[in-house]
């Protein structure tokens, strides 16, 4: 179009020149001045047109660059919509065990255990909404299991239908994330009290098995039905939740409130709820320094199946402090748990006389409980280019720190001290070995030795 305009001007100029060829000099000068003015105006219009084209091209380029971001907010690609992850572990343990709580002469037993195979499925509706399911297959399968419980009276065999202990839905949550500062999740969600719920994959802890001190007080990989908010501001991460409470019918001497987790039942009683809050500085899943504190508050008596046996509330308070430093070759993690339980005598008495529970002579339930662990490791790959981490670990638990009346038994105050190695031939696979000393705070029970081997994996697609 621009070329045609220039051609028209040129033709018009030639015609005008021919017309004025015989004209007077004055007329010729006027004709030339007119042509120059027209050419000047045309150049101006041409410059404006070129600028408009440049701006249009820039706008189109900006639109093309912004289009993936705009569409990603509402619709992700097919590859990003589906998420699949898996992790698992198998272990061999050699321990000196006791037939029952009164026995003071241990015997050594070796055991293999396919601890768990976990599959995680997720679907992203868009960058704000997603759903995630986590299914754990424990100890190799599901169905009826015959188990020996040495902590029951003089030891007994129990037949249990392991529908809630062998195949477990550990997470079934819906999540809405407005931005990095605020989000909401609801459904069956993780309760962020212990580090075992945050760092539960084989490569996220150094010991062969998850820390025994945590399992002696609270549920491992704790999950409950509820709703929570989460987010991040500056270098702080926060969580606050309302979840269903524990069931005090299954509070036991040797595991405090851990066995009150209602995962074993078809329906979860929700007459009592709990509040959970957590604040972390830094991230426990990344390198660097991380510090965290968590608090759990809830009632437990209202969730008992047998109503009326405990008139009191059974109030549970749990405080957790955690820290980690992972930088270069150095690995250091630690946790302290402290808990209180009101009406523990009433709960112990009610459980003692509830048909089918048979808690035996050691039916005390702690009014106070505590535990801690510290693990420290050195990644030798930073020095010798071999993928081996050596570590030392101490676990301590006392679910009977205090009782409401009488003297608390020391039979369940345990300390495990160990050293070991982690070998990672490839980043997603780890082979572990650990050996150590198990001590019970009862003079008549000898110190025993334990040894464990394990293999773990984790990957995501």
Residue pairs with C-beta under 8 A, 6 or more apart in sequence:
2 46
2 49
5 42
6 42
9 35
9 38
9 39
9 42
12 35
13 35
16 31
16 35
17 31
19 31
20 27
20 28
20 31
23 31
72 126
72 127
73 126
73 127
73 128
74 126
74 127
75 126
76 124
76 126
76 127
80 124
81 123
81 124
81 125
82 122
82 123
82 124
83 120
83 121
83 122
83 123
83 124
83 132
83 460
83 461
84 119
84 120
84 121
84 122
84 460
84 461
85 119
85 120
85 122
85 458
85 459
85 460
85 461
86 117
86 118
86 119
86 120
86 457
86 458
86 459
86 460
87 118
87 201
87 202
87 456
87 457
87 458
87 459
88 114
88 115
88 116
88 117
88 118
88 202
88 456
88 457
88 458
89 115
89 116
89 202
89 454
89 455
89 456
89 457
90 112
90 113
90 114
90 115
90 454
90 455
90 456
91 112
91 113
91 115
91 208
91 209
91 452
91 453
91 454
91 455
92 110
92 111
92 112
92 113
92 452
92 453
92 454
93 110
93 111
93 113
93 208
93 209
93 450
93 451
93 452
94 108
94 109
94 110
94 111
94 450
94 451
94 452
95 108
95 109
95 111
95 438
95 448
95 450
96 106
96 107
96 108
96 109
96 438
96 448
96 449
96 450
97 106
97 107
97 108
97 109
97 150
98 104
98 105
98 106
98 150
98 445
99 107
99 150
99 155
100 150
100 151
100 152
100 153
100 154
100 155
101 150
101 151
101 360
101 362
101 411
102 154
103 150
104 444
104 445
104 446
106 446
106 448
113 139
113 140
114 139
114 140
115 138
115 139
115 209
116 136
116 137
116 138
116 139
117 136
117 137
118 134
118 135
118 136
118 137
118 170
119 134
119 135
120 132
120 133
120 134
120 135
120 171
121 132
121 133
121 134
121 135
122 130
122 131
122 132
122 133
123 130
123 131
124 130
125 131
127 177
128 176
128 177
128 178
129 174
129 175
129 176
130 174
130 175
130 177
131 173
131 174
131 175
132 171
132 172
132 173
132 175
133 169
133 171
133 172
134 169
134 170
134 171
134 172
135 167
135 168
135 169
135 170
136 167
136 168
136 169
136 170
136 221
137 166
137 167
138 162
138 165
138 166
138 167
138 168
139 145
139 166
141 166
141 167
142 162
142 163
142 166
142 167
143 161
143 162
143 166
144 159
144 160
144 161
144 162
145 159
145 160
145 161
145 162
145 166
146 157
146 158
146 159
147 157
147 158
147 159
147 160
148 155
148 156
148 157
148 158
149 155
149 156
149 157
149 158
151 252
151 253
151 254
151 360
151 362
152 158
152 358
152 359
152 360
153 358
153 360
153 361
153 362
154 360
156 358
163 264
163 266
164 263
164 264
164 265
165 263
165 264
168 263
169 188
169 223
170 188
170 190
170 221
170 223
171 187
171 188
171 189
171 190
171 223
172 187
172 188
173 185
173 186
173 187
173 188
173 189
174 185
174 186
174 187
175 183
175 184
175 185
176 183
176 184
176 185
177 183
180 231
180 232
181 231
181 232
181 233
182 229
182 230
182 231
183 229
183 230
183 231
184 227
184 228
184 229
184 230
185 227
185 228
185 230
186 226
186 227
186 228
187 225
188 223
188 224
188 225
189 223
189 224
189 225
189 226
189 227
189 228
189 241
189 243
190 197
190 221
190 222
190 223
191 197
191 219
191 222
191 223
191 224
191 241
191 243
191 276
191 296
192 198
192 239
192 241
192 276
192 278
192 294
193 218
193 222
193 276
193 278
193 294
193 296
193 318
193 320
193 337
194 214
194 218
194 220
194 222
194 320
194 335
194 337
195 211
195 214
195 284
195 322
195 333
195 335
196 205
196 210
196 211
196 214
196 215
196 220
196 221
196 222
197 220
197 221
197 222
197 223
198 284
198 285
199 205
199 284
199 285
199 333
200 210
200 220
200 221
201 456
201 458
202 430
202 432
202 454
202 456
202 457
202 458
203 424
203 428
203 430
203 456
203 458
204 285
205 211
205 333
205 375
206 331
206 333
206 375
206 377
206 389
206 391
206 393
206 420
206 422
206 432
207 375
207 391
207 393
207 395
207 418
207 420
207 432
207 434
208 420
208 432
208 433
208 434
208 452
208 453
208 454
209 452
209 454
210 220
211 335
211 373
211 375
211 395
212 395
212 397
212 414
212 416
213 335
213 337
213 371
213 372
213 373
213 395
213 396
213 397
213 416
214 220
214 335
214 337
214 371
214 373
215 255
215 258
216 254
216 255
216 256
216 258
216 371
216 397
216 399
216 412
216 414
217 255
217 256
217 257
217 258
217 318
217 337
217 339
217 369
217 370
217 371
217 397
217 399
218 256
218 257
218 258
218 318
218 337
218 339
219 258
219 261
219 263
220 258
222 261
223 263
224 243
224 244
224 268
224 274
225 243
225 244
225 268
225 270
226 241
226 242
226 243
226 244
226 273
227 241
227 242
228 239
228 240
228 241
228 242
228 243
228 276
229 239
229 240
229 241
230 237
230 238
230 239
230 240
231 237
231 238
232 238
235 281
235 282
236 279
236 280
236 281
237 279
237 280
237 283
238 277
238 278
238 279
238 280
239 276
239 277
239 278
239 279
240 275
240 276
240 277
240 278
241 275
241 276
241 277
242 273
242 274
242 275
242 276
243 273
243 274
243 276
243 298
244 262
244 268
244 269
244 270
244 272
244 273
244 274
244 303
245 270
245 272
245 273
245 274
245 298
245 299
245 300
245 302
245 303
245 316
246 257
246 260
246 261
246 262
246 272
246 274
246 298
246 300
246 303
246 316
247 260
247 261
247 262
247 269
247 300
247 303
247 304
247 305
248 257
248 260
248 300
248 301
248 303
248 304
248 310
248 314
248 347
248 350
248 351
249 260
249 304
249 305
249 306
249 350
249 351
249 354
249 357
250 259
250 260
250 261
250 351
250 357
251 257
251 259
251 260
251 300
251 341
251 344
251 347
251 348
251 351
251 365
252 259
252 351
252 359
252 365
253 359
253 362
253 363
253 364
253 365
253 366
253 399
253 400
253 409
253 412
254 362
254 399
254 412
255 399
256 339
256 341
256 365
256 366
256 369
256 399
257 300
257 316
257 318
257 339
257 341
257 369
260 300
262 268
262 269
262 303
269 302
269 303
269 304
269 305
270 303
271 302
271 303
272 298
272 299
272 300
272 301
272 302
272 303
273 298
273 299
274 296
274 297
274 298
274 299
274 316
275 296
275 297
275 298
276 294
276 295
276 296
276 297
277 294
277 295
278 292
278 293
278 294
278 295
279 292
279 293
279 294
280 290
280 291
280 292
281 289
281 290
281 291
281 292
282 288
282 289
282 290
282 291
283 290
284 290
284 292
284 322
284 324
284 333
286 326
287 326
287 327
288 325
288 326
288 327
289 323
289 324
289 325
289 327
290 322
290 323
290 324
290 325
291 322
291 323
292 320
292 321
292 322
292 323
293 319
293 320
293 321
293 322
294 318
294 319
294 320
294 322
295 317
295 318
295 319
295 320
296 316
296 317
296 318
296 320
297 315
297 316
297 317
298 315
298 316
299 313
299 314
299 315
299 316
300 313
300 314
300 315
300 316
300 341
300 347
301 310
301 311
301 312
301 313
301 314
301 343
301 347
302 313
304 310
304 350
306 350
306 354
309 350
309 353
309 354
310 343
310 346
310 347
310 350
311 346
312 342
312 343
312 346
313 342
313 343
314 341
314 342
314 343
314 346
314 347
315 340
315 341
315 342
315 343
316 339
316 340
316 341
317 339
317 340
317 341
318 337
318 338
318 339
319 337
319 338
319 339
320 335
320 336
320 337
321 335
321 336
322 333
322 334
322 335
322 336
323 332
323 333
323 334
323 335
324 332
324 333
324 334
325 331
325 332
325 333
326 332
326 333
328 379
328 382
329 378
329 379
329 380
329 381
329 382
329 383
330 377
330 378
330 379
331 375
331 376
331 377
331 378
331 379
331 389
331 391
332 374
332 375
332 376
332 377
333 373
333 374
333 375
334 372
334 373
334 374
334 375
335 372
335 373
336 370
336 371
336 372
337 369
337 370
337 371
337 372
338 368
338 369
338 370
339 366
339 368
339 369
339 370
340 367
340 368
340 369
341 347
341 365
341 366
341 367
341 368
341 369
342 367
343 404
344 365
344 366
344 367
344 403
344 404
345 365
345 367
345 403
345 404
345 405
347 365
348 359
348 363
348 364
348 365
349 363
351 357
351 359
351 363
351 365
352 359
352 363
362 409
362 411
364 400
364 403
364 406
364 408
364 409
365 403
366 398
366 399
366 400
366 401
366 402
366 403
366 408
367 402
367 403
367 404
368 401
368 402
369 398
369 399
369 400
369 401
370 397
370 398
370 401
371 395
371 396
371 397
371 398
371 399
372 395
372 396
373 393
373 394
373 395
373 396
374 393
374 394
375 391
375 392
375 393
375 394
376 391
376 392
376 393
377 389
377 390
377 391
377 392
377 422
378 389
378 390
378 391
379 388
379 389
380 386
380 388
380 389
380 390
381 387
381 388
381 389
387 423
387 424
387 425
388 421
388 422
388 423
388 424
389 421
389 422
389 424
390 419
390 420
390 421
391 419
391 420
391 421
391 422
392 418
392 419
393 416
393 417
393 418
393 419
393 420
393 434
393 436
394 415
394 416
394 417
394 418
395 414
395 415
395 416
396 414
396 415
396 416
397 412
397 413
397 414
398 412
398 413
398 414
398 441
399 412
400 408
400 409
400 410
400 412
400 413
401 408
402 408
410 440
410 441
410 442
411 440
411 442
411 445
413 440
413 441
413 442
414 438
414 439
414 440
414 441
415 438
415 439
415 441
416 436
416 437
416 438
416 439
416 450
417 436
417 437
417 439
418 434
418 435
418 436
418 437
418 450
419 434
419 435
419 436
420 432
420 433
420 434
420 435
420 436
420 452
421 432
421 433
422 430
422 431
422 432
423 430
423 431
423 432
424 430
424 431
425 431
428 457
428 458
428 459
429 455
429 456
429 457
430 455
430 456
430 457
431 453
431 454
431 455
432 452
432 453
432 454
432 455
432 456
433 451
433 452
433 453
433 454
434 451
434 452
434 453
434 454
435 449
435 450
435 451
435 452
436 449
436 450
437 447
437 448
437 449
437 450
438 447
438 448
438 449
438 450
439 447
440 447
